[in-house]
Amino acid sequence: MIPKLTPCWPGERLAAVSLTFDDGAPSQLARAVPMLNDADLQASFYLNPRGDDYLETLAPWRAVAKAGHEIGNHTIGHTCSRAFRLEPTARGLENMTLDDIEKDIVEAKRRLQQLVPEQREMSFCYPCYLEHVGCGPTRQSYVPVVARHHIAGRGKGEFPFPNPPATVDLHYTWSWPAERMPGSQMVGLVEACVAKRAWGILTFHGVNEGGLSVAERDLRELVQYLQINHPRIWTAPVAKVARRILDWRKDNGI
């Protein structure tokens, strides 16, 4: 028999949604952040604190954190699979070790904590959604590394399934890449979360910018929908939703 569980989401809300933005694109500061602030909605922004001048380069994001948004860890190197390259000696996750990726993750987190010391918890975002190092017989998941250092990790899962609070792996949560996705489709995905009482995560990069762009009008359609439906759908950053799920699991003996 399935145990009877208390509702997970705050108040009378039926689902949770997290809007996540990767790579710190300029259009996120110029378009996404003002749009979200106007709607009183908070998101997660995943940054790469590169270079010796990372505090100066990322300084505009301090105001984003003060507005209630999460600043998340996207590593320093943003290393993806070498399969994206043609050169046989190209650097990629396949020729990294768990120690290599852990050093990058830990140092990136340290730098971001310098940037936003007031932020209590931080989630992680897997570059290119990939969670492994090594190749063939040496291939290993680095999800356990993320679990040591972060409350949650955002990956990519089986479309279009959301994250059930009782069973989601918080250190590799599923998300929906939203590039070129119409606003109506995004709204439909969120409504599917309501039907399942689950947590949906949408992933964005540029807004009217770059090859993985979402149109500003489509993002605005989603944001306006979430603002209107605030009483029934909880929109919150990844770290905040993960904390809610952990506390709920504890209360329900999960």
Summary of the structure (lengths in Angstrom):
residues: 254
radius of gyration: 17.9
end to end distance: 14.6
largest distance: 56.5
contacts: 828
relative contact order: 0.21
helix: 40%
strand: 15%
